[in-house]
Amino acid sequence: MRKPKNIEKTMKILIKEYPSNEKTTLNRMRKKPDAFKILISCLLSLRTQDKNTETASKKLFAVADTPEKIVRLPVKRLEKLIFSSGHYKKKARTLKHVSKEILERFNRKVPETKEELLSIKGIGPKTANIVLAFAFNKNVLPIDTHCHRIPNRLGWIKTKTPEQTEAELEKILPKKYWNEFNAIFVQFGQTICHPISPWCSRCPVEEYCKKRNVEKRR
């Protein structure tokens, strides 16, 4: 595959725009990584804003921060603790199931391979890669909605699914950027490169963007 132009320039600009001290909740957890907490917070982060992930995580971990404690926690209380994350009933069931699987199948330890993580119902490719990257410092690309949408919009790739995006970015994105890619693009997507009507007039990399599939912008 032919490597698109301006990837290096774009990444260098975005790294300066989104420094490490402004990272998301999950990225901040890398400082003192606890694989189980990172896994649970990632599951709580699905389909919600980062501030809600942080609130729900803090409330839950103050009461239950191990798979044993979550398994023992009454469902109604678990739902109440994670209410702010949204979809709390479904997430409570997922947290219970994942915790039980870790206890029974993996001897209380979060698995360190993508295959094993994906074998647990409720854990998808993005969550698996978040755990591998943030808890075990493995060089992988966690692809969420921002990390999928923005490289397509920039014109780096042309993919339809996050899984395809991961595979294509692995071919063209220099590995030195993999570690920070998720943190940078999540912040960029939340502040400037919105799904609908992005702030192109405020974008620090506007000159390098092909604006693919952008119908309306500010």
Secondary structure by P-SEA (a helix, b strand, c coil): cccccaaaaaaaaaaaacccccccccccccccccaaaaaaaaaaaccccaaaaaaaaaaaaaccccaaaaaaccaaaaaaaaccccaaaaaaaaaaaaaaaaaccccccccccaaaaaacccccaaaaaaaaaccccccccccccccccccccccccccccaaaaaaaaaaccccccccaaaaaaaaaaacccccccccccccccccccccccccccc
